[in-house]
Amino acid sequence: MAQIPVVHAAEIERPVLDLSGEGLRAILGVMIAGSEDHGGIERYVDAIKLKSDMFRQAVGNGSAANLELETFKGLCTFMATVRRRVGNWLTEETFTDMREGIVELFDGDDNVDARVAAFCARFPDDKQHRWVRDLAAELLHNAEPERVPLMTRWVWDAKANTGVIREIWHGDNVDHITIPVGDGYGTYLMLREELSQFLSDEGFFRDVLQYVDILCAQVYAQYICEQGGSYLRADFSAPEDPMQHTRRLLGLDGVQAGSGKTRLKTIDGDAFLLHADETNEQAH
């Protein structure tokens, strides 16, 4: 069985997830086959590890207090649901508050939900700032993947009743029911454990954390292809290959190799350009 880090925390609500093994096997097959044109699924695993290394160096292990604006811009290119909405916070004046929030996000207590809620409370509570939850989730997960599972809204949004969990929920007429599962830290832990067990049953015993992320992205990528995601529609156009949306959800399409042009937008809508040395380091 795959070895997943054990997370010790008091009173974490761990709901029962009734997931469809048959549906997961079908999606896994598409994921493996679709990645062959890009060097195999192992290249995706390596890319996720590299991304995690960048986030850990920038904001992990107490380094968030020294985070610079240009470094933060570079990180944003690898967060698909953040990069087109964060523009107003990419100035020297606004970034001071952003950095303070990131420091608190990583310096807080063991209650991940409380830390995410405190971070979100620094921003207006409206539809235009729902991406802030994704930013907190991406920062924590990418810098501490062993401890914090992927908790973005596309993985599960209890209020909207959408996300990966709904797409792999076992049952009849799933599109017309409200799944009785909250979107706290415990839910994402359970999802990771369930998917890790599924992957081990399918013969995957190494790099399970990364495979879980890729599988989640593939699940929701299929949903985007079939129906379109409401808050992702502006970010995702018709796919050129089966893994295009998967790469975007994972933030692996953030930089166009060799050009430095990114998908991160400035306040005036222009594409943000990485410096040459950053591009070379992050494109490999």
N, C-alpha and C positions, 0 to 999 in steps of 0.2 A: 504493500500500500504506500502511496506517496506520502512523504513526510511534510506536514504543514506546521509552521510555528504555532505553539499553543499560546493563546492570549489570555492572561489572567486579569479579570476585571469583575468587580462586585456588581451583582444585580443587573447583569446585561440581559435584556429580553431576547430570547432566542426562539423565534417562531418556527413552527413546522412548515417546511416548504414542500409542496406536492408537485414535483417537477416531472416532466415527460422524458423518460429515457429514450424512447423511440425518436422523439423530435430532436433531442440532442445528438443522437447518432447520425441523423441525416445532416444536420448542420456541421458536425465534425467532418463528415465526408466532403462536403463542399469546401470547407476551410482547408483541408489538406490538399485537395485537388487544385483549388484556386491558387494556392501559394506556389505551385510548381513552376509557373512561368516567371517567378521572381526569386528563384534560387532555393525554394523549399521553405517549409514552415520554420526551420531553424534560423533563417535570416530574420524573421520577425521576432523570434525570441531574443536574438542578439541585439536587435535594435531597441527593444524594450529595456534590456539590461543597460545599454548605453544611455538611454534617456534617464533611467533611474539614477545612474551615476552622476549625471549632470545636475539633477535636482538635489541629490544628496550633498554634493559639493556646494551648491548655491544656498540652500536653505536648511539643510539637515545638520545635526550635531552642533547646534548653537551658532551656525554661521549666518542665520537670517538677519541678525542685527547689522551685518556688514553688507547686506544685499544692495547692489547698485542698480540704478534704473536700467542701464543698458543690459545688464545681466538678466533682470526681470523680463525685459522685452524678449530676450532670447528664449527664456523659459515659456513665455506665452505662445510662441510659435508652435509649441508642442502640446497645446491644450486647445483642441478643436472647438469646444463650446464656449471658450473664453475669448479667443483671439480677435473675434470680430465685434466684441462688445466692450472690451476693456479700454478702448482708445482714450476716454476722458481721464483715465488714471495714469497715462503715460507721459506726464509732464513732471518736471522737478517739483512743482508746487503740490500737486496731488499725490505724488508718489510717497511723500513723507508719511502721510496717513496710512497709505497702503502697506508700507514697510512695517509700521508700528503694529498693524493688524496681523501681519504675517509672523512677526516675532511672538506676539501673544498666542497665536495659533499653535506654534511649536513649543512654547514655554508653559502651556497650561497643564492642568492636572491630567489624570488618566482617563477622564471622561471625555471621549472623543466627541460625542454628540454635543456636550456643553461647549467645547472649544469651537466647533463649527458654528453653533448658534451665536456665540459671542462675536465671532468674526463677521457673520452675516449682519449682526445688529449694528455694525459700524456703517452700513450702507442703507439707502432708502429701501423700505419694504414695499416694493411694487414689482410689476411684471418686468420692467426694464432692467431690474437688477437681480433676477432669478439666477443669472449666470454666476453670481457671487458664490452660491452654494457649490457649484461645479469647480470654481477656482479653489476653494478651501479643500474640497475632496481630492482634486488632482494634486495639489501641493503635498498634502499629507501622504497620499498613496505613493506618488512617485519618489518621494524622499524616504519613506518608511514602508516599502511594500510588504515586508514580512509582518508588520504589526497592524497596518491599516489597509483593509481591502479596498478595491475600487468602489467608491460611493457616489458616483455621479448620478444625475437625474435620469440619464438614459439607461442606467442599470436598473433603477427603480425609483419611481415618483409616485408615492402613495396617494397624494392629493389628486393627481391626474389619472391614476390607475393605469400608468403606462410604463414601459421599460422592458428590460430583458426578462424579468421574472414573469411578466404576463405572457411573453412570447413563448416561454417554455413551460408554462403552467399546465399541469395534467388535468383534463376535465372536458366536459362537453360545453359548447356554447360559451367559451371563455371570453369572447369579445363582448358579451352582454352581462357580465357579472362584475361585481366589485371584489377584488381579491382582498381578503381580510388580513393583510400583512402591512405593518408599519415600515417606515424607512429609516429606522434608527440603526446604530452601529451593529447591533446584534443580528439584524436581518442580513446585512452584507457579509458578516462572518459566516452565517449559516449557508448563504449562497456559495461562498468560496469553499466551504467544507464539502457541500453536496457536489459541486462541480469537480472538486479535486478527487473525490471518491469515484465519480463517474469516469474521469480521465484515467485513474489508476486501473479501473476495471477494463478500460479499453487499451491498456498496455503502455500508458505514459507514466513514467516514474521519475523523470528528471525535469527540472525547470517548470514545475507544476504551477507556481505562481504566475509565470509569464503565459503559460498555456491557458490558464483560467481567464486572464485578461483578453487574450486573442479570441477565445471561444465566446466570451460575452460580447465582444465587438462584432463578431460574425453573426451572432443571433440578432443583434439590433440592426446590423447592416442589411440583413435579409428583410427585416420589417420596413426599413427605409425604401428598399427597392420595390417592395410590394405595395406599400400604402403611402409612404412619405411621413416623416416625423414633423409635427407641427412647429416645434421650436428649432428644428434643424433644417427645415426646408431651404432657408436662404443659404445655408452652408454646403448643401449637398445637391449636386446636379446629377444627371443621368450617368451611371457608371460606365467606364470604358472596359473594366474587367471585374470579375466577381469579388475581388479583394479591395477595390478602390474605397468603398465606404468603410471597410474594416480598418484600413490604414488611416483614414481621416479621423475616425472615432478614437483611435489610439494616438493620434497626433503625430504619426510618422510621416505625414506628407507636408510638414510645416515649412521645410526649406527645399527650394529647388536647387539640387546639387550643381555647383559650378557657377551659379548666378548670384547667390546671396539674397534673391528675392523671396519673400516669405508671404504667408497668408495672413499675417498679422496686419491689421489696419490701424493707421494713425487716426487722429480726430477728424482730419479733413478727408479721410477715405483712401489715402495713398497707401501702397504696400510698404511695410517696414523692411528695410534692408539691413541684414547682418553685416558686420565688418568682415573683411576677407578672412582674418584668422579664425573668427568664430564659425564662419561658414565651412571652412576646411575641416575644423575639428568636429562639427556636428553632422556633417554630411557623410562621414565615413562610418 
